[in-house]
Amino acid sequence: MGFKLRKSFRIGPLVFHVTQRGLSSWGLKVGRWSWNAKTRKHTFDTPGPGYWQSK
């Protein structure tokens, strides 16, 4: 079984996810709200261990 390397970089509200093959996805994160450009999903961090995500 192998493993994959993944690294995230933040530049202000922009978040870039990079793998061995290059840029895998990017998104926006402002406070508790975030949006992923690849999946087009909105996520809102709720208090405690949970979160809400759009379909």
Residue frames relative to the residue before (quaternion, step in Angstrom):
aa qw qx qy qz dx dy dz
M 1.0000 0.0000 0.0000 0.0000 0.00 0.00 0.00
G 0.2570 -0.7796 0.5572 0.1250 3.56 -0.87 0.99
F 0.2834 -0.7298 0.5840 0.2145 3.53 -1.30 -0.04
K 0.3430 -0.7384 0.5509 0.1831 3.53 -1.21 0.57
L 0.3204 -0.7268 0.5752 0.1955 3.55 -1.10 0.72
R 0.0540 0.7831 -0.6156 0.0693 3.56 -0.93 0.93
K 0.0493 -0.7956 0.6037 -0.0104 3.56 -0.95 0.90
S 0.2062 -0.7666 0.5977 0.1127 3.56 -1.06 0.79
F 0.1154 -0.7743 0.6207 0.0442 3.53 -1.05 0.88
R 0.1784 -0.7762 0.5964 0.1006 3.58 -1.02 0.82
I 0.0062 -0.7430 0.6692 -0.0106 3.51 -1.05 0.92
G 0.7839 -0.1573 0.0478 0.5988 3.55 0.03 1.33
P 0.8071 -0.2212 0.1647 0.5220 3.63 -0.79 -0.94
L 0.5887 0.5782 -0.3734 0.4238 3.63 1.24 -0.15
V 0.1118 -0.7711 0.6252 0.0451 3.56 -1.04 0.88
F 0.1084 -0.7896 0.6034 0.0273 3.57 -0.81 1.06
H 0.1690 -0.7693 0.6108 0.0809 3.58 -0.93 0.97
V 0.0753 -0.8137 0.5758 -0.0259 3.55 -0.63 1.22
T 0.1408 -0.7649 0.6247 0.0703 3.57 -1.03 0.90
Q 0.7411 -0.3786 0.2903 0.4724 3.56 -1.28 -0.18
R 0.6882 0.4778 -0.2735 0.4725 3.60 1.12 -0.61
G 0.6867 -0.4403 0.2844 0.5036 3.59 1.23 -0.22
L 0.7913 -0.2720 0.2247 0.4993 3.56 -1.21 -0.57
S 0.1863 -0.8069 0.5522 0.0967 3.60 -0.64 1.09
S 0.7820 -0.1674 0.1108 0.5900 3.61 1.02 -0.71
W 0.1458 -0.7571 0.6258 0.1180 3.53 -1.34 0.17
G 0.0113 -0.8077 0.5894 -0.0097 3.54 -1.22 0.37
L 0.4362 -0.6467 0.5547 0.2896 3.50 -1.42 -0.09
K 0.0126 -0.7773 0.6288 0.0156 3.58 -1.09 0.70
V 0.0591 0.7757 -0.6201 0.1013 3.54 -0.63 1.22
G 0.8211 -0.0851 0.0101 0.5643 3.57 -0.34 1.25
R 0.8047 -0.2216 0.1893 0.5172 3.58 -0.73 -1.07
W 0.6406 0.5222 -0.3190 0.4639 3.60 1.26 -0.23
S 0.0461 0.7881 -0.6133 0.0239 3.58 -1.06 0.75
W 0.1488 -0.7671 0.6203 0.0686 3.56 -1.29 0.52
N 0.2155 -0.7738 0.5866 0.1033 3.57 -0.92 0.98
A 0.4131 -0.7413 0.4771 0.2285 3.60 -0.69 1.09
K 0.6471 0.5320 -0.3293 0.4357 3.61 1.04 -0.66
T 0.7817 0.3156 -0.1630 0.5126 3.59 0.83 -0.97
R 0.3051 -0.7814 0.4799 0.2569 3.60 1.31 -0.34
K 0.4684 0.6697 -0.4440 0.3673 3.59 1.10 0.72
H 0.3108 -0.7051 0.6105 0.1831 3.52 -1.20 0.75
T 0.0704 -0.7837 0.6167 0.0241 3.57 -1.02 0.83
F 0.0750 -0.7740 0.6280 0.0296 3.55 -1.05 0.86
D 0.3361 -0.7441 0.5464 0.1864 3.59 -0.68 1.14
T 0.2053 -0.7732 0.5912 0.1020 3.56 -0.77 1.06
P 0.6245 -0.5218 0.3965 0.4249 3.60 -1.16 0.36
G 0.7299 0.3519 -0.2965 0.5055 3.57 -0.94 0.86
P 0.7577 -0.4244 0.2639 0.4196 3.57 -1.24 -0.32
G 0.6475 0.5692 -0.3177 0.3948 3.64 1.17 -0.22
Y 0.1227 -0.7568 0.6315 0.1156 3.52 -1.41 -0.01
W 0.3382 -0.7059 0.5816 0.2216 3.55 -1.31 0.35
Q 0.0266 -0.8044 0.5933 -0.0142 3.57 -0.93 0.92
S 0.4422 -0.6858 0.5093 0.2735 3.57 -0.98 0.89
K 0.4843 -0.6732 0.4807 0.2849 3.56 -1.22 0.47
